[in-house]
Every structure is written in structure tokens, then in C-alpha cells.
Amino acid sequence: MAFADRFETPRCKLVRATKSDLDAVTRVFDDNDEFLTSTGVQLRPRELAEDTVFNRTLPPNGQTKRAFTYGICTKTDKSLVGVLEFYVGYPDETCLWIAKLYLRKAAQGMQYGRGVVSEVEATAKRNGMLEIRIAINVPNWGALWFWSRVGYTDICGVHGPSSPPEGMVVLSKRL
């Protein structure tokens, strides 16, 4: 796995998140607090930021060395406008699992997310990954719309209550 500490898209830079980024990552989650609460996230924004930056939530039998968290910064003023967290090798060795992709409200709809996903896909493919998966809380229609627009149209799992509107859908894309 050769995932760099930083990489770029045409509009932003992604830099491995560290303890010094906790306040900025907390602001990203603060900006999305209403959504987080509506989807059942139990952690407050600061706790979620710590959990994300320090890669505390791992998949079953997960290893910290396979977890990567990046701050998404604009190229113009270098402000942190989002956070990306992914895990390499879950649910199998050829799959990359995107755990989180959040943007501040002011940065949504400005093509940052699309650029980040494109770069993650290219990097994953160069590292031998064959598939990327993401779980989306239902009814997060904005996320479902975004991920389907960038090609994540294969449903490979549904979790939670037997009937909508609650639960989670797992989408995937072959590389």
C-alpha cells in the first residue's frame, strides 16, 4: 500500500490529518451536526473528529496501519473544507472502504467531493484495489445522489430495519 501523506486534485489538496487538525475537523462535523444527529451518530462533533483523526473505528480485525484520514484543503486559501477517511483491505484485500467523506456546507456543490473521489479511485487502482465501497445512511438522499452520480451504483448490501426509511445501504464501484 503506497498511499502518500498528501495528494492533490485540480481544486484541492489532501493532507494526512494529525492532532493539530482536530479543531478544523471538528468544524467540518459541526457544520454537518444536524445531519449526523438525524442519522443516529451518537458522538458529538469533537468526539467524532478525534475518532476520525486517530482512526479509532476500524472494521472487524482491522489494523490502524490500513486506515487513512485526510484533511481536504482548498488550493486558494488552504482552509480545511472537508475530511476523508478510508480503510484499505475491507471487506477483502482488493477493496478500499470509504468510511467518511464530509464537506463543510459552504464547500458542498463546488466539485471538491467529485475531485477527491476521482483521485482516491486512481490511487486505489494504482495500489491494486479492484473495488471501492461506501455505506450510506438512509434517508441521506443527498449522499445517495452524489455517490450514484460518481458511479457508485451497485448495491452490495443493506443493513438495519427491514423497511425504509431507516438503515444503511452499501454501494460499490469496480475500478
PyMOL commands that set and color helices and strands:
alter all, ss='L'
color gray80, all
select helices_A, chain A and resi 19-31+33-38+45-53+64-66+105-107+112-126+141-149
alter helices_A, ss='H'
color red, helices_A
select strands_A, chain A and resi 6-8+12-16+67-74+80-88+95-103+131-138+154-159+167-174
alter strands_A, ss='S'
color yellow, strands_A
deselect
rebuild
show_as cartoon
